[in-house]
Structures are given as structure tokens and as C-alpha cells.
């Protein structure tokens, strides 16, 4: 692991870009103005950015050490994180249109899509970490 001030800066930048990027996407898809419950979505985004901040040193260390199965592990972590986010959002009392009663297949699609988004996110974060660990190692 890179043990210096540069590591904290890298962690902070990656987590901040993650937070702002997702906040922009979420705001673009929200009603105008966003509903009061949107604050919870912002908190979920912030918590997710905190997890990204926490995982960056691990991903950089895996890359530097050329740990076996590092990419599949990072992708699996993202998928599981996506499923957790999907579950939390689905359980929010004010989420969704009250008149719509989703079927089982609708819920399965929700979990599959958010799990896939989590997988993509962790792959992107891991890719950035690989790239930056090579630059830092120079």
C-alpha cells in the first residue's frame, strides 16, 4: 500500500468524484424540485463514497502486489454493494409511486440493474486505482 500523504489525496479525489458524479446523475433523474426524501438518497451516495474512500488503498495494494483474482473480487464487491443499495432503497417507505405495486419480476429486475451498476462502479474504481498505482510506483 502507498503509505503517504499522496494516498489520502488520491482516496479523497476518487471518493469525491464518485460522490459528485452520482449526485449529478441522481439529481438529473429526480423530480424538480427533488422530493424531501431525496436527502436519504444523498446520504446513501455519501455512504457509498465513504466505502469507495475505504476501498481505494486495498485496490491499489492488490494491483501493486498483483494479487490473484483481484478484478473478479472487486467486481463481486461492487455487485454485493449494489444489491445492498437496491435493498435499502426498495425498503424506503416513500420510494416509488404509491399506486404502482411491483411484481416479483419487477423487483428482480431492480436488483439485477442496481447490482450491475455496482459492478460497473467497482470496476471503474478498481481501474482508476490500477492506473494510479502504476503512476505512484514510478
N, C-alpha and C positions, 0 to 999 in steps of 0.2 A: 504494500500500500504506500502511496505517496504520503509522507508524513510532514507536511509543511503548510505554510500559510496559503500557498497556491492551491492546495487541495480544498480547503474551506471555500476559497473563492470559486473554484470550479463547481463544487457542490451547490453553492448558493446560486450561481448563474444558471445552472441546469434546472434546479428546482424552481427558480423564479420564471424562467422561460416556460417551463411546464405549466405553472400556475396561470400566468398571464395568457398563454396560448389557449388553454382550456377555458379560462374565464371568457375570453373573446368568443370562442365557439358557443359556449353556453348562453351568453348574452345575445348572440346573433339569433339563436333559436328560441329565445324566450319571448313571451308576450311583451308588448310595450305599453306601459312600464311593466317590469317583471313583477310577478305576484309576491306578496310578503314572504311566502315560504321559500322563495329563491335564496334567501340568506342561508338556509340549510345546505343548498346545493353549493354555494360559495364555500361553506365550511368543509364540505366533502372534498371540494377541489383543493382547498388549503391543506387538509389532512393528506390527500394524495401527494401533493407537492412535498410535504414533510417526509413521506415514505420514499419519494424519489431522492430527496436530500440524504436520507439514511442509507439508501442502497448504492449510491454513486461510488463510494470508496470500495465497496465489495466488488462491484462490476469492474472497476479499474484494476483491482488486485487480481481478479480472475483473469483478466486479459493479460496483465503483465506476467503472471505465473503460467499462463496458457493452460489453465485448469481444464480438465476433461469435462465435456458435456456442459460447458458454461453457457452457450447460447440456448440450448433447449431448457436449461434450468431457468434462465432469465425469462424466456418466453412463458414457461409454466407459471412462474411467479406472477407475471402480468395477467395471465388468464385467470388465475385464482383471485387476484386483486380485482379484476373486472367483475367476476361473479359476486364478490363481496359488495362492491359498489352497486351492482344491479339489485341485489337483495335489499340493501339499505334503502335505496330509492323506491323500490317497489313497496316496501313496508311503511313508507311515509304516509300519514293519514290523509294528506291533501294532494297526493300525487295522482295525476291522471284526471280525466273527465269523469265526474261522478255518474253520469248517465251511461257510461260505457262499462260493460262487465267483460273483462278479457277472459278468453278461453284458455285452456291449458296450452294449446299450441302457440297462442299469443305470448304467454309468459315464457315458454321455451325459446321462442324467437328473441324475446327481450334479453334473456340470459346469454344466448349464443352471440348476439350482436355486441353486447357490452363486454362479454368475455373476449371476443375478437378484438375489440378496441383496446382492451387492456393488454392483450398480447402484442398488438402493434405498438402501443406506447412503450412497453418494456423493451421491445426490440429496438425501437428508436433510441431510447435512453441508453441501452447497452451499446448500440453502435456509436453513439457520441462518446461514451466512456472509452471504448476501444480506441477510437481516433485520438482522443485527448491523452490517453495513457501512452500512446506512441510518441506524441509531441513532448509530453513531460519527461519521458525517458531519454530524450536526446540530450 
